[in-house]
């Protein structure tokens, strides 16, 4: 089972694969030039303290994108991958 989301929805350490870009022609071209093409794995590496911008690992390069731009990148990942990145629950003593 696959989950769809936009790039800005990734939390630190999470990865997913690009399915398509839905942005204006100029922004679509810029994102494509950065390596965001169908099938590319993207990992959220770091979020700024305010949450915008975020740094993403794309084809070996660390790229910072504003939330408004990241919202136009559609991703897909297996539902199990999301659960694998959740922090472990600590039992109360």
PyMOL Python script that loads the backbone (N, CA, C, O; Angstrom):
from pymol import cmd

cmd.read_pdbstr("""\
ATOM      1  N   UNK A   1       0.840  -1.173   0.000  1.00  0.00           N
ATOM      2  CA  UNK A   1       0.000   0.000   0.000  1.00  0.00           C
ATOM      3  C   UNK A   1       0.889   1.241   0.000  1.00  0.00           C
ATOM      4  O   UNK A   1       1.887   1.296   0.718  1.00  0.00           O
ATOM      5  N   UNK A   2       0.528   2.221  -0.796  1.00  0.00           N
ATOM      6  CA  UNK A   2       1.322   3.432  -0.931  1.00  0.00           C
ATOM      7  C   UNK A   2       0.579   4.637  -0.376  1.00  0.00           C
ATOM      8  O   UNK A   2      -0.648   4.714  -0.426  1.00  0.00           O
ATOM      9  N   UNK A   3       1.345   5.562   0.147  1.00  0.00           N
ATOM     10  CA  UNK A   3       0.823   6.800   0.698  1.00  0.00           C
ATOM     11  C   UNK A   3       1.319   7.944  -0.185  1.00  0.00           C
ATOM     12  O   UNK A   3       2.495   7.968  -0.551  1.00  0.00           O
ATOM     13  N   UNK A   4       0.454   8.883  -0.531  1.00  0.00           N
ATOM     14  CA  UNK A   4       0.871  10.044  -1.303  1.00  0.00           C
ATOM     15  C   UNK A   4       0.917  11.268  -0.396  1.00  0.00           C
ATOM     16  O   UNK A   4       0.092  11.414   0.505  1.00  0.00           O
ATOM     17  N   UNK A   5       1.870  12.128  -0.637  1.00  0.00           N
ATOM     18  CA  UNK A   5       2.044  13.325   0.156  1.00  0.00           C
ATOM     19  C   UNK A   5       2.853  14.337  -0.637  1.00  0.00           C
ATOM     20  O   UNK A   5       3.374  14.016  -1.706  1.00  0.00           O
ATOM     21  N   UNK A   6       2.962  15.551  -0.125  1.00  0.00           N
ATOM     22  CA  UNK A   6       3.795  16.544  -0.791  1.00  0.00           C
ATOM     23  C   UNK A   6       5.130  16.622  -0.047  1.00  0.00           C
ATOM     24  O   UNK A   6       5.244  16.180   1.096  1.00  0.00           O
ATOM     25  N   UNK A   7       6.112  17.177  -0.699  1.00  0.00           N
ATOM     26  CA  UNK A   7       7.457  17.236  -0.156  1.00  0.00           C
ATOM     27  C   UNK A   7       7.509  17.939   1.197  1.00  0.00           C
ATOM     28  O   UNK A   7       8.253  17.516   2.082  1.00  0.00           O
ATOM     29  N   UNK A   8       6.743  18.986   1.366  1.00  0.00           N
ATOM     30  CA  UNK A   8       6.770  19.737   2.621  1.00  0.00           C
ATOM     31  C   UNK A   8       6.223  18.932   3.801  1.00  0.00           C
ATOM     32  O   UNK A   8       6.415  19.331   4.949  1.00  0.00           O
ATOM     33  N   UNK A   9       5.550  17.814   3.546  1.00  0.00           N
ATOM     34  CA  UNK A   9       4.979  16.995   4.617  1.00  0.00           C
ATOM     35  C   UNK A   9       5.985  16.017   5.218  1.00  0.00           C
ATOM     36  O   UNK A   9       5.699  15.401   6.244  1.00  0.00           O
ATOM     37  N   UNK A  10       7.156  15.862   4.601  1.00  0.00           N
ATOM     38  CA  UNK A  10       8.163  14.955   5.147  1.00  0.00           C
ATOM     39  C   UNK A  10       8.727  15.505   6.447  1.00  0.00           C
ATOM     40  O   UNK A  10       9.004  16.700   6.551  1.00  0.00           O
ATOM     41  N   UNK A  11       8.895  14.657   7.419  1.00  0.00           N
ATOM     42  CA  UNK A  11       9.558  15.014   8.665  1.00  0.00           C
ATOM     43  C   UNK A  11      11.045  14.720   8.524  1.00  0.00           C
ATOM     44  O   UNK A  11      11.454  14.006   7.609  1.00  0.00           O
ATOM     45  N   UNK A  12      11.845  15.261   9.418  1.00  0.00           N
ATOM     46  CA  UNK A  12      13.286  14.991   9.370  1.00  0.00           C
ATOM     47  C   UNK A  12      13.548  13.494   9.386  1.00  0.00           C
ATOM     48  O   UNK A  12      12.987  12.762  10.201  1.00  0.00           O
ATOM     49  N   UNK A  13      14.405  13.050   8.477  1.00  0.00           N
ATOM     50  CA  UNK A  13      14.777  11.647   8.391  1.00  0.00           C
ATOM     51  C   UNK A  13      13.883  10.805   7.505  1.00  0.00           C
ATOM     52  O   UNK A  13      14.230   9.664   7.199  1.00  0.00           O
ATOM     53  N   UNK A  14      12.753  11.326   7.087  1.00  0.00           N
ATOM     54  CA  UNK A  14      11.838  10.561   6.231  1.00  0.00           C
ATOM     55  C   UNK A  14      12.207  10.727   4.761  1.00  0.00           C
ATOM     56  O   UNK A  14      12.724  11.763   4.341  1.00  0.00           O
ATOM     57  N   UNK A  15      11.928   9.680   3.994  1.00  0.00           N
ATOM     58  CA  UNK A  15      12.199   9.677   2.555  1.00  0.00           C
ATOM     59  C   UNK A  15      10.964   9.244   1.788  1.00  0.00           C
ATOM     60  O   UNK A  15      10.095   8.549   2.315  1.00  0.00           O
ATOM     61  N   UNK A  16      10.903   9.666   0.540  1.00  0.00           N
ATOM     62  CA  UNK A  16       9.833   9.242  -0.365  1.00  0.00           C
ATOM     63  C   UNK A  16      10.327   9.466  -1.789  1.00  0.00           C
ATOM     64  O   UNK A  16      11.418   9.997  -1.997  1.00  0.00           O
ATOM     65  N   UNK A  17       9.522   9.060  -2.767  1.00  0.00           N
ATOM     66  CA  UNK A  17       9.909   9.134  -4.172  1.00  0.00           C
ATOM     67  C   UNK A  17       8.994  10.089  -4.928  1.00  0.00           C
ATOM     68  O   UNK A  17       7.781  10.103  -4.723  1.00  0.00           O
ATOM     69  N   UNK A  18       9.593  10.881  -5.799  1.00  0.00           N
ATOM     70  CA  UNK A  18       8.856  11.879  -6.584  1.00  0.00           C
ATOM     71  C   UNK A  18       7.928  11.171  -7.571  1.00  0.00           C
ATOM     72  O   UNK A  18       8.335  10.239  -8.264  1.00  0.00           O
ATOM     73  N   UNK A  19       6.678  11.627  -7.624  1.00  0.00           N
ATOM     74  CA  UNK A  19       5.743  11.115  -8.627  1.00  0.00           C
ATOM     75  C   UNK A  19       5.490  12.166  -9.708  1.00  0.00           C
ATOM     76  O   UNK A  19       5.456  11.840 -10.894  1.00  0.00           O
ATOM     77  N   UNK A  20       5.314  13.424  -9.304  1.00  0.00           N
ATOM     78  CA  UNK A  20       5.157  14.499 -10.287  1.00  0.00           C
ATOM     79  C   UNK A  20       5.294  15.852  -9.605  1.00  0.00           C
ATOM     80  O   UNK A  20       5.363  15.949  -8.380  1.00  0.00           O
ATOM     81  N   UNK A  21       5.331  16.890 -10.426  1.00  0.00           N
ATOM     82  CA  UNK A  21       5.445  18.261  -9.932  1.00  0.00           C
ATOM     83  C   UNK A  21       4.249  19.045 -10.440  1.00  0.00           C
ATOM     84  O   UNK A  21       3.943  19.028 -11.632  1.00  0.00           O
ATOM     85  N   UNK A  22       3.576  19.732  -9.528  1.00  0.00           N
ATOM     86  CA  UNK A  22       2.434  20.561  -9.912  1.00  0.00           C
ATOM     87  C   UNK A  22       2.729  21.994  -9.469  1.00  0.00           C
ATOM     88  O   UNK A  22       2.337  22.421  -8.383  1.00  0.00           O
ATOM     89  N   UNK A  23       3.422  22.712 -10.326  1.00  0.00           N
ATOM     90  CA  UNK A  23       3.806  24.093 -10.051  1.00  0.00           C
ATOM     91  C   UNK A  23       3.736  24.875 -11.356  1.00  0.00           C
ATOM     92  O   UNK A  23       3.523  24.302 -12.425  1.00  0.00           O
ATOM     93  N   UNK A  24       3.914  26.158 -11.262  1.00  0.00           N
ATOM     94  CA  UNK A  24       3.949  26.980 -12.468  1.00  0.00           C
ATOM     95  C   UNK A  24       5.116  26.556 -13.356  1.00  0.00           C
ATOM     96  O   UNK A  24       6.043  25.897 -12.885  1.00  0.00           O
ATOM     97  N   UNK A  25       5.080  26.927 -14.634  1.00  0.00           N
ATOM     98  CA  UNK A  25       6.118  26.476 -15.570  1.00  0.00           C
ATOM     99  C   UNK A  25       7.546  26.824 -15.137  1.00  0.00           C
ATOM    100  O   UNK A  25       8.443  25.990 -15.264  1.00  0.00           O
ATOM    101  N   UNK A  26       7.769  28.029 -14.632  1.00  0.00           N
ATOM    102  CA  UNK A  26       9.117  28.427 -14.230  1.00  0.00           C
ATOM    103  C   UNK A  26       9.589  27.623 -13.027  1.00  0.00           C
ATOM    104  O   UNK A  26      10.731  27.165 -12.998  1.00  0.00           O
ATOM    105  N   UNK A  27       8.726  27.448 -12.038  1.00  0.00           N
ATOM    106  CA  UNK A  27       9.104  26.684 -10.839  1.00  0.00           C
ATOM    107  C   UNK A  27       9.254  25.207 -11.169  1.00  0.00           C
ATOM    108  O   UNK A  27      10.147  24.542 -10.644  1.00  0.00           O
ATOM    109  N   UNK A  28       8.396  24.692 -12.029  1.00  0.00           N
ATOM    110  CA  UNK A  28       8.518  23.288 -12.430  1.00  0.00           C
ATOM    111  C   UNK A  28       9.870  23.046 -13.089  1.00  0.00           C
ATOM    112  O   UNK A  28      10.525  22.038 -12.824  1.00  0.00           O
ATOM    113  N   UNK A  29      10.280  23.966 -13.942  1.00  0.00           N
ATOM    114  CA  UNK A  29      11.575  23.841 -14.625  1.00  0.00           C
ATOM    115  C   UNK A  29      12.717  23.884 -13.605  1.00  0.00           C
ATOM    116  O   UNK A  29      13.654  23.090 -13.685  1.00  0.00           O
ATOM    117  N   UNK A  30      12.637  24.809 -12.650  1.00  0.00           N
ATOM    118  CA  UNK A  30      13.683  24.933 -11.630  1.00  0.00           C
ATOM    119  C   UNK A  30      13.782  23.661 -10.801  1.00  0.00           C
ATOM    120  O   UNK A  30      14.883  23.166 -10.561  1.00  0.00           O
ATOM    121  N   UNK A  31      12.659  23.129 -10.365  1.00  0.00           N
ATOM    122  CA  UNK A  31      12.662  21.914  -9.554  1.00  0.00           C
ATOM    123  C   UNK A  31      13.182  20.717 -10.341  1.00  0.00           C
ATOM    124  O   UNK A  31      13.902  19.876  -9.803  1.00  0.00           O
ATOM    125  N   UNK A  32      12.815  20.648 -11.602  1.00  0.00           N
ATOM    126  CA  UNK A  32      13.311  19.574 -12.471  1.00  0.00           C
ATOM    127  C   UNK A  32      14.825  19.693 -12.632  1.00  0.00           C
ATOM    128  O   UNK A  32      15.538  18.690 -12.582  1.00  0.00           O
ATOM    129  N   UNK A  33      15.315  20.916 -12.824  1.00  0.00           N
ATOM    130  CA  UNK A  33      16.758  21.139 -12.952  1.00  0.00           C
ATOM    131  C   UNK A  33      17.510  20.747 -11.688  1.00  0.00           C
ATOM    132  O   UNK A  33      18.676  20.357 -11.757  1.00  0.00           O
ATOM    133  N   UNK A  34      16.852  20.846 -10.527  1.00  0.00           N
ATOM    134  CA  UNK A  34      17.468  20.453  -9.262  1.00  0.00           C
ATOM    135  C   UNK A  34      17.509  18.932  -9.089  1.00  0.00           C
ATOM    136  O   UNK A  34      18.122  18.432  -8.146  1.00  0.00           O
ATOM    137  N   UNK A  35      16.858  18.194 -10.000  1.00  0.00           N
ATOM    138  CA  UNK A  35      16.882  16.734  -9.939  1.00  0.00           C
ATOM    139  C   UNK A  35      15.592  16.101  -9.472  1.00  0.00           C
ATOM    140  O   UNK A  35      15.529  14.884  -9.293  1.00  0.00           O
ATOM    141  N   UNK A  36      14.556  16.907  -9.270  1.00  0.00           N
ATOM    142  CA  UNK A  36      13.271  16.360  -8.820  1.00  0.00           C
ATOM    143  C   UNK A  36      12.478  15.860 -10.024  1.00  0.00           C
ATOM    144  O   UNK A  36      11.610  16.554 -10.553  1.00  0.00           O
ATOM    145  N   UNK A  37      12.799  14.645 -10.439  1.00  0.00           N
ATOM    146  CA  UNK A  37      12.096  13.998 -11.544  1.00  0.00           C
ATOM    147  C   UNK A  37      11.482  12.707 -11.018  1.00  0.00           C
ATOM    148  O   UNK A  37      11.887  12.193  -9.975  1.00  0.00           O
ATOM    149  N   UNK A  38      10.520  12.201 -11.738  1.00  0.00           N
ATOM    150  CA  UNK A  38       9.803  10.987 -11.323  1.00  0.00           C
ATOM    151  C   UNK A  38      10.784   9.880 -10.943  1.00  0.00           C
ATOM    152  O   UNK A  38      11.717   9.573 -11.685  1.00  0.00           O
ATOM    153  N   UNK A  39      10.550   9.288  -9.768  1.00  0.00           N
ATOM    154  CA  UNK A  39      11.368   8.173  -9.305  1.00  0.00           C
ATOM    155  C   UNK A  39      12.546   8.563  -8.426  1.00  0.00           C
ATOM    156  O   UNK A  39      13.200   7.691  -7.854  1.00  0.00           O
ATOM    157  N   UNK A  40      12.827   9.848  -8.306  1.00  0.00           N
ATOM    158  CA  UNK A  40      13.943  10.301  -7.484  1.00  0.00           C
ATOM    159  C   UNK A  40      13.604  10.188  -6.006  1.00  0.00           C
ATOM    160  O   UNK A  40      12.533  10.610  -5.569  1.00  0.00           O
ATOM    161  N   UNK A  41      14.526   9.615  -5.243  1.00  0.00           N
ATOM    162  CA  UNK A  41      14.334   9.527  -3.790  1.00  0.00           C
ATOM    163  C   UNK A  41      14.741  10.861  -3.154  1.00  0.00           C
ATOM    164  O   UNK A  41      15.796  11.412  -3.467  1.00  0.00           O
ATOM    165  N   UNK A  42      13.893  11.366  -2.264  1.00  0.00           N
ATOM    166  CA  UNK A  42      14.140  12.626  -1.563  1.00  0.00           C
ATOM    167  C   UNK A  42      14.046  12.364  -0.060  1.00  0.00           C
ATOM    168  O   UNK A  42      13.118  11.704   0.408  1.00  0.00           O
ATOM    169  N   UNK A  43      15.014  12.887   0.684  1.00  0.00           N
ATOM    170  CA  UNK A  43      15.035  12.738   2.130  1.00  0.00           C
ATOM    171  C   UNK A  43      15.063  14.113   2.774  1.00  0.00           C
ATOM    172  O   UNK A  43      15.856  14.970   2.385  1.00  0.00           O
ATOM    173  N   UNK A  44      14.204  14.325   3.753  1.00  0.00           N
ATOM    174  CA  UNK A  44      14.228  15.570   4.519  1.00  0.00           C
ATOM    175  C   UNK A  44      15.353  15.434   5.544  1.00  0.00           C
ATOM    176  O   UNK A  44      15.313  14.560   6.410  1.00  0.00           O
ATOM    177  N   UNK A  45      16.349  16.301   5.439  1.00  0.00           N
ATOM    178  CA  UNK A  45      17.516  16.218   6.299  1.00  0.00           C
ATOM    179  C   UNK A  45      17.403  17.161   7.494  1.00  0.00           C
ATOM    180  O   UNK A  45      17.793  16.807   8.607  1.00  0.00           O
ATOM    181  N   UNK A  46      16.873  18.354   7.266  1.00  0.00           N
ATOM    182  CA  UNK A  46      16.858  19.355   8.324  1.00  0.00           C
ATOM    183  C   UNK A  46      15.732  20.354   8.106  1.00  0.00           C
ATOM    184  O   UNK A  46      15.484  20.791   6.982  1.00  0.00           O
ATOM    185  N   UNK A  47      15.061  20.707   9.179  1.00  0.00           N
ATOM    186  CA  UNK A  47      14.048  21.768   9.146  1.00  0.00           C
ATOM    187  C   UNK A  47      14.586  22.937   9.943  1.00  0.00           C
ATOM    188  O   UNK A  47      15.197  22.744  10.994  1.00  0.00           O
ATOM    189  N   UNK A  48      14.366  24.147   9.458  1.00  0.00           N
ATOM    190  CA  UNK A  48      14.793  25.315  10.220  1.00  0.00           C
ATOM    191  C   UNK A  48      13.941  25.403  11.486  1.00  0.00           C
ATOM    192  O   UNK A  48      12.870  24.800  11.543  1.00  0.00           O
ATOM    193  N   UNK A  49      14.386  26.130  12.486  1.00  0.00           N
ATOM    194  CA  UNK A  49      13.614  26.231  13.725  1.00  0.00           C
ATOM    195  C   UNK A  49      12.174  26.714  13.507  1.00  0.00           C
ATOM    196  O   UNK A  49      11.262  26.297  14.221  1.00  0.00           O
ATOM    197  N   UNK A  50      11.979  27.586  12.527  1.00  0.00           N
ATOM    198  CA  UNK A  50      10.631  28.071  12.232  1.00  0.00           C
ATOM    199  C   UNK A  50       9.871  27.115  11.309  1.00  0.00           C
ATOM    200  O   UNK A  50       8.677  27.299  11.077  1.00  0.00           O
ATOM    201  N   UNK A  51      10.560  26.089  10.778  1.00  0.00           N
ATOM    202  CA  UNK A  51       9.911  25.123   9.900  1.00  0.00           C
ATOM    203  C   UNK A  51       9.966  25.469   8.424  1.00  0.00           C
ATOM    204  O   UNK A  51       9.480  24.699   7.595  1.00  0.00           O
ATOM    205  N   UNK A  52      10.539  26.598   8.080  1.00  0.00           N
ATOM    206  CA  UNK A  52      10.601  27.020   6.681  1.00  0.00           C
ATOM    207  C   UNK A  52      11.834  27.881   6.490  1.00  0.00           C
ATOM    208  O   UNK A  52      11.924  28.919   7.146  1.00  0.00           O
ATOM    209  N   UNK A  53      12.783  27.537   5.650  1.00  0.00           N
ATOM    210  CA  UNK A  53      12.803  26.435   4.687  1.00  0.00           C
ATOM    211  C   UNK A  53      13.270  25.120   5.318  1.00  0.00           C
ATOM    212  O   UNK A  53      13.580  25.048   6.507  1.00  0.00           O
ATOM    213  N   UNK A  54      13.306  24.087   4.475  1.00  0.00           N
ATOM    214  CA  UNK A  54      13.806  22.779   4.874  1.00  0.00           C
ATOM    215  C   UNK A  54      14.911  22.370   3.912  1.00  0.00           C
ATOM    216  O   UNK A  54      14.931  22.798   2.758  1.00  0.00           O
ATOM    217  N   UNK A  55      15.825  21.543   4.392  1.00  0.00           N
ATOM    218  CA  UNK A  55      16.907  21.033   3.554  1.00  0.00           C
ATOM    219  C   UNK A  55      16.593  19.588   3.178  1.00  0.00           C
ATOM    220  O   UNK A  55      16.253  18.770   4.033  1.00  0.00           O
ATOM    221  N   UNK A  56      16.712  19.291   1.894  1.00  0.00           N
ATOM    222  CA  UNK A  56      16.401  17.961   1.373  1.00  0.00           C
ATOM    223  C   UNK A  56      17.614  17.388   0.653  1.00  0.00           C
ATOM    224  O   UNK A  56      18.339  18.112  -0.029  1.00  0.00           O
ATOM    225  N   UNK A  57      17.827  16.094   0.805  1.00  0.00           N
ATOM    226  CA  UNK A  57      18.879  15.407   0.077  1.00  0.00           C
ATOM    227  C   UNK A  57      18.277  14.888  -1.221  1.00  0.00           C
ATOM    228  O   UNK A  57      17.392  14.032  -1.219  1.00  0.00           O
ATOM    229  N   UNK A  58      18.780  15.430  -2.337  1.00  0.00           N
ATOM    230  CA  UNK A  58      18.258  15.081  -3.662  1.00  0.00           C
ATOM    231  C   UNK A  58      19.439  14.695  -4.540  1.00  0.00           C
ATOM    232  O   UNK A  58      20.261  15.544  -4.882  1.00  0.00           O
ATOM    233  N   UNK A  59      19.529  13.429  -4.904  1.00  0.00           N
ATOM    234  CA  UNK A  59      20.598  12.939  -5.780  1.00  0.00           C
ATOM    235  C   UNK A  59      21.987  13.337  -5.289  1.00  0.00           C
ATOM    236  O   UNK A  59      22.846  13.725  -6.081  1.00  0.00           O
ATOM    237  N   UNK A  60      22.201  13.236  -3.972  1.00  0.00           N
ATOM    238  CA  UNK A  60      23.508  13.521  -3.404  1.00  0.00           C
ATOM    239  C   UNK A  60      23.780  14.982  -3.099  1.00  0.00           C
ATOM    240  O   UNK A  60      24.844  15.308  -2.572  1.00  0.00           O
ATOM    241  N   UNK A  61      22.858  15.862  -3.413  1.00  0.00           N
ATOM    242  CA  UNK A  61      23.019  17.291  -3.132  1.00  0.00           C
ATOM    243  C   UNK A  61      22.032  17.716  -2.052  1.00  0.00           C
ATOM    244  O   UNK A  61      20.897  17.240  -2.018  1.00  0.00           O
ATOM    245  N   UNK A  62      22.461  18.602  -1.182  1.00  0.00           N
ATOM    246  CA  UNK A  62      21.596  19.138  -0.147  1.00  0.00           C
ATOM    247  C   UNK A  62      20.992  20.441  -0.659  1.00  0.00           C
ATOM    248  O   UNK A  62      21.713  21.403  -0.923  1.00  0.00           O
ATOM    249  N   UNK A  63      19.664  20.471  -0.799  1.00  0.00           N
ATOM    250  CA  UNK A  63      18.946  21.596  -1.400  1.00  0.00           C
ATOM    251  C   UNK A  63      17.940  22.134  -0.389  1.00  0.00           C
ATOM    252  O   UNK A  63      17.172  21.367   0.192  1.00  0.00           O
ATOM    253  N   UNK A  64      17.942  23.450  -0.175  1.00  0.00           N
ATOM    254  CA  UNK A  64      16.962  24.081   0.703  1.00  0.00           C
ATOM    255  C   UNK A  64      15.810  24.613  -0.136  1.00  0.00           C
ATOM    256  O   UNK A  64      16.024  25.294  -1.139  1.00  0.00           O
ATOM    257  N   UNK A  65      14.593  24.299   0.276  1.00  0.00           N
ATOM    258  CA  UNK A  65      13.395  24.765  -0.432  1.00  0.00           C
ATOM    259  C   UNK A  65      12.409  25.364   0.556  1.00  0.00           C
ATOM    260  O   UNK A  65      12.253  24.880   1.677  1.00  0.00           O
ATOM    261  N   UNK A  66      11.752  26.421   0.118  1.00  0.00           N
ATOM    262  CA  UNK A  66      10.681  27.005   0.920  1.00  0.00           C
ATOM    263  C   UNK A  66       9.468  26.097   0.850  1.00  0.00           C
ATOM    264  O   UNK A  66       9.302  25.337  -0.105  1.00  0.00           O
ATOM    265  N   UNK A  67       8.626  26.180   1.863  1.00  0.00           N
ATOM    266  CA  UNK A  67       7.424  25.348   1.921  1.00  0.00           C
ATOM    267  C   UNK A  67       6.540  25.568   0.688  1.00  0.00           C
ATOM    268  O   UNK A  67       5.997  24.610   0.139  1.00  0.00           O
ATOM    269  N   UNK A  68       6.395  26.812   0.255  1.00  0.00           N
ATOM    270  CA  UNK A  68       5.546  27.116  -0.901  1.00  0.00           C
ATOM    271  C   UNK A  68       6.022  26.373  -2.150  1.00  0.00           C
ATOM    272  O   UNK A  68       5.205  25.937  -2.961  1.00  0.00           O
ATOM    273  N   UNK A  69       7.339  26.228  -2.307  1.00  0.00           N
ATOM    274  CA  UNK A  69       7.878  25.504  -3.460  1.00  0.00           C
ATOM    275  C   UNK A  69       7.784  23.996  -3.261  1.00  0.00           C
ATOM    276  O   UNK A  69       7.481  23.261  -4.200  1.00  0.00           O
ATOM    277  N   UNK A  70       8.044  23.535  -2.036  1.00  0.00           N
ATOM    278  CA  UNK A  70       7.996  22.102  -1.739  1.00  0.00           C
ATOM    279  C   UNK A  70       6.568  21.549  -1.839  1.00  0.00           C
ATOM    280  O   UNK A  70       6.382  20.361  -2.104  1.00  0.00           O
ATOM    281  N   UNK A  71       5.566  22.403  -1.627  1.00  0.00           N
ATOM    282  CA  UNK A  71       4.172  21.955  -1.732  1.00  0.00           C
ATOM    283  C   UNK A  71       3.824  21.469  -3.138  1.00  0.00           C
ATOM    284  O   UNK A  71       2.890  20.684  -3.303  1.00  0.00           O
ATOM    285  N   UNK A  72       4.555  21.921  -4.143  1.00  0.00           N
ATOM    286  CA  UNK A  72       4.264  21.541  -5.520  1.00  0.00           C
ATOM    287  C   UNK A  72       4.891  20.230  -5.954  1.00  0.00           C
ATOM    288  O   UNK A  72       4.691  19.796  -7.089  1.00  0.00           O
ATOM    289  N   UNK A  73       5.643  19.592  -5.072  1.00  0.00           N
ATOM    290  CA  UNK A  73       6.298  18.317  -5.408  1.00  0.00           C
ATOM    291  C   UNK A  73       5.514  17.193  -4.755  1.00  0.00           C
ATOM    292  O   UNK A  73       5.427  17.127  -3.529  1.00  0.00           O
ATOM    293  N   UNK A  74       4.945  16.314  -5.558  1.00  0.00           N
ATOM    294  CA  UNK A  74       4.151  15.194  -5.064  1.00  0.00           C
ATOM    295  C   UNK A  74       5.024  13.954  -4.923  1.00  0.00           C
ATOM    296  O   UNK A  74       5.820  13.633  -5.806  1.00  0.00           O
ATOM    297  N   UNK A  75       4.860  13.264  -3.800  1.00  0.00           N
ATOM    298  CA  UNK A  75       5.673  12.105  -3.479  1.00  0.00           C
ATOM    299  C   UNK A  75       4.809  10.894  -3.188  1.00  0.00           C
ATOM    300  O   UNK A  75       3.598  10.992  -2.992  1.00  0.00           O
ATOM    301  N   UNK A  76       5.472   9.751  -3.167  1.00  0.00           N
ATOM    302  CA  UNK A  76       4.804   8.496  -2.834  1.00  0.00           C
ATOM    303  C   UNK A  76       5.781   7.651  -2.027  1.00  0.00           C
ATOM    304  O   UNK A  76       6.978   7.625  -2.315  1.00  0.00           O
ATOM    305  N   UNK A  77       5.261   6.960  -1.013  1.00  0.00           N
ATOM    306  CA  UNK A  77       6.078   6.031  -0.236  1.00  0.00           C
ATOM    307  C   UNK A  77       5.197   4.902   0.260  1.00  0.00           C
ATOM    308  O   UNK A  77       3.973   5.022   0.327  1.00  0.00           O
ATOM    309  N   UNK A  78       5.846   3.804   0.605  1.00  0.00           N
ATOM    310  CA  UNK A  78       5.112   2.693   1.172  1.00  0.00           C
ATOM    311  C   UNK A  78       4.682   3.061   2.580  1.00  0.00           C
ATOM    312  O   UNK A  78       5.430   3.722   3.300  1.00  0.00           O
ATOM    313  N   UNK A  79       3.500   2.651   2.979  1.00  0.00           N
ATOM    314  CA  UNK A  79       2.959   2.980   4.300  1.00  0.00           C
ATOM    315  C   UNK A  79       3.874   2.465   5.411  1.00  0.00           C
ATOM    316  O   UNK A  79       3.967   3.100   6.462  1.00  0.00           O
ATOM    317  N   UNK A  80       4.557   1.322   5.208  1.00  0.00           N
ATOM    318  CA  UNK A  80       5.445   0.761   6.225  1.00  0.00           C
ATOM    319  C   UNK A  80       6.628   1.681   6.484  1.00  0.00           C
ATOM    320  O   UNK A  80       7.119   1.736   7.612  1.00  0.00           O
ATOM    321  N   UNK A  81       7.105   2.410   5.467  1.00  0.00           N
ATOM    322  CA  UNK A  81       8.262   3.287   5.630  1.00  0.00           C
ATOM    323  C   UNK A  81       7.954   4.399   6.620  1.00  0.00           C
ATOM    324  O   UNK A  81       8.842   4.815   7.365  1.00  0.00           O
ATOM    325  N   UNK A  82       6.746   4.882   6.649  1.00  0.00           N
ATOM    326  CA  UNK A  82       6.367   5.944   7.591  1.00  0.00           C
ATOM    327  C   UNK A  82       6.477   5.434   9.017  1.00  0.00           C
ATOM    328  O   UNK A  82       6.987   6.134   9.891  1.00  0.00           O
ATOM    329  N   UNK A  83       6.002   4.226   9.254  1.00  0.00           N
ATOM    330  CA  UNK A  83       6.037   3.669  10.595  1.00  0.00           C
ATOM    331  C   UNK A  83       7.465   3.402  11.045  1.00  0.00           C
ATOM    332  O   UNK A  83       7.755   3.498  12.238  1.00  0.00           O
ATOM    333  N   UNK A  84       8.357   3.074  10.133  1.00  0.00           N
ATOM    334  CA  UNK A  84       9.741   2.771  10.480  1.00  0.00           C
ATOM    335  C   UNK A  84      10.478   4.000  10.997  1.00  0.00           C
ATOM    336  O   UNK A  84      11.476   3.855  11.703  1.00  0.00           O
ATOM    337  N   UNK A  85      10.015   5.209  10.667  1.00  0.00           N
ATOM    338  CA  UNK A  85      10.697   6.432  11.074  1.00  0.00           C
ATOM    339  C   UNK A  85      10.117   7.062  12.334  1.00  0.00           C
ATOM    340  O   UNK A  85      10.641   8.067  12.813  1.00  0.00           O
ATOM    341  N   UNK A  86       9.060   6.496  12.871  1.00  0.00           N
ATOM    342  CA  UNK A  86       8.472   7.049  14.089  1.00  0.00           C
ATOM    343  C   UNK A  86       9.371   6.728  15.281  1.00  0.00           C
ATOM    344  O   UNK A  86       9.921   5.629  15.367  1.00  0.00           O
ATOM    345  N   UNK A  87       9.521   7.674  16.192  1.00  0.00           N
ATOM    346  CA  UNK A  87      10.339   7.401  17.374  1.00  0.00           C
ATOM    347  C   UNK A  87       9.714   6.292  18.221  1.00  0.00           C
ATOM    348  O   UNK A  87       8.494   6.145  18.283  1.00  0.00           O
ATOM    349  N   UNK A  88      10.566   5.532  18.859  1.00  0.00           N
ATOM    350  CA  UNK A  88      10.079   4.428  19.706  1.00  0.00           C
ATOM    351  C   UNK A  88       9.380   4.997  20.931  1.00  0.00           C
ATOM    352  O   UNK A  88       9.801   6.009  21.492  1.00  0.00           O
ATOM    353  N   UNK A  89       8.311   4.332  21.336  1.00  0.00           N
ATOM    354  CA  UNK A  89       7.586   4.718  22.541  1.00  0.00           C
ATOM    355  C   UNK A  89       8.366   4.202  23.761  1.00  0.00           C
ATOM    356  O   UNK A  89       8.812   3.055  23.789  1.00  0.00           O
ATOM    357  N   UNK A  90       8.516   5.052  24.742  1.00  0.00           N
ATOM    358  CA  UNK A  90       9.214   4.661  25.967  1.00  0.00           C
ATOM    359  C   UNK A  90       8.183   4.325  27.021  1.00  0.00           C
ATOM    360  O   UNK A  90       7.284   5.118  27.302  1.00  0.00           O
ATOM    361  N   UNK A  91       8.318   3.144  27.603  1.00  0.00           N
ATOM    362  CA  UNK A  91       7.372   2.723  28.633  1.00  0.00           C
ATOM    363  C   UNK A  91       7.640   3.470  29.939  1.00  0.00           C
ATOM    364  O   UNK A  91       8.792   3.721  30.293  1.00  0.00           O
ATOM    365  N   UNK A  92       6.598   3.813  30.633  1.00  0.00           N
ATOM    366  CA  UNK A  92       6.735   4.492  31.917  1.00  0.00           C
ATOM    367  C   UNK A  92       7.202   3.496  32.972  1.00  0.00           C
ATOM    368  O   UNK A  92       6.761   2.346  32.957  1.00  0.00           O
ATOM    369  N   UNK A  93       8.092   3.906  33.897  1.00  0.00           N
ATOM    370  CA  UNK A  93       8.594   2.959  34.927  1.00  0.00           C
ATOM    371  C   UNK A  93       7.549   2.616  35.950  1.00  0.00           C
ATOM    372  O   UNK A  93       7.816   1.842  36.869  1.00  0.00           O
TER     373      UNK A  93
END
""", "prot")
cmd.dss("prot")
cmd.show_as("cartoon", "prot")
cmd.util.cbc("prot")
cmd.orient("prot")
